[in-house]
Amino acid sequence: MPGWILQSSERAPLILRLTPGCVKTVGRGTAADFIVDAALVSRLHCRLNAEAADRLVVEDLKSTNGTIVNGRKTDRAILQAGDTLTIGRLTLRVSKGTEVDLWKTPGTP
């Protein structure tokens, strides 16, 4: 079963990988599972839930600047491949990944 990959388009891209069934938080604080050092990101900004039913759900954790999916502010949304998730000034593109993609080291073919 494939998982999910969220990747920024920056020169040194930020890549978040989620296997089915995992729940991870995103924020700039040390309590977050994925720590993002970007402007306007709250300490605990949002939660990503890669449900076993092959769905990826994002939930805003009462962040100061909100969680934005495809240009629209949301409290909770189901993400699909091709969607964009904006957290502060960081924009991530959502894609489905194979098992190989989920464990691959960035920069390797």
N, C-alpha and C positions, 0 to 999 in steps of 0.2 A: 504494500500500500504506500503510495507516495506521501510525502510530507509537504511542507511549505517553505519557500525561501522569500525573504523580503530584502531587497537590495537598493541602496542609494545609487545615484548616478554621478557621484563625486569622483575626482581623480583617484583618490584612495577610497574605494567604496566601503560602506558599512554593510555587512551581510549578516542577517539574522536567519537562523535555520531552526525549524520546529518540526519535530517528529510527531506522528499521530498520537494523540492522547496527552500531550504535554501542555502545561499552562505556565506562561512566563510573563513577568512584569517588565515594563520598559520605563526608564526614567534616568535622570542624571545623578540620583543619589545612590549610595552604596547598598541600600536595601533592594534595589532593582536587580532582576535577573540579567537583563541586558542593559548595561550602563551606556548612556548616550550623552556625550559631551557636546551639546549643541544649544544655541541660544533659544530661549523661550520654552525649553523642556522642563517640566516639573520634576521634583524628586521621584515621585511615583506617578507617572503620567497615564499609562494605560496598561491593560492586561490583554494578552493574546492567548486564546484558547484553541489549540489545534484538536478539535473534537475527533474522536475515533470514527465518527460518521463522515469523515472526509470534508469537514467544514472548518473554516478558520473564522473565529469570532473575535472582534476587538471591542473592548469596553473601556470607556474613559473612566479614570479614577479620580474624578473631580479636579482635573488639572486646571491650572490658571488660564491657559490659552486654548484649551480644547483639543479634541482629536478630530481630524478631518479626513474623510474618505471621499475620494473623487471630487474634491472641492467643496464638500458640504460638511459642516460641523455635525457631529453625532455623539450620542451617549453610548450607543451600541450598534454594531453593524456586522453583517456576515460578509466577509471579504471573498473575492473571487480572483482567479488569475487575471492579470491585466489591470486590476484596481491600483490606485495610489493611496497610500496612507501617509498623512502629514502630521508630524509630531513636532511642535515648535517650528523651527526653520528647516527641519529635516524631512525630505520626502522619500518614501520607499515604494518601490514597485513590487507588487505581489505576483509570485509565480508558483506553480507546482513544481516540486522537485522529485527526482527519483531517489531511491535509497543511496545510490552512488553520489548524487549531487549533495545530499544532506551531510555526508561525512567527508566530502572533498575539502582539501586545504585550499583557501583562496589563492589564485594565481597558478594553480596547476591545471593542465588540460583534462 
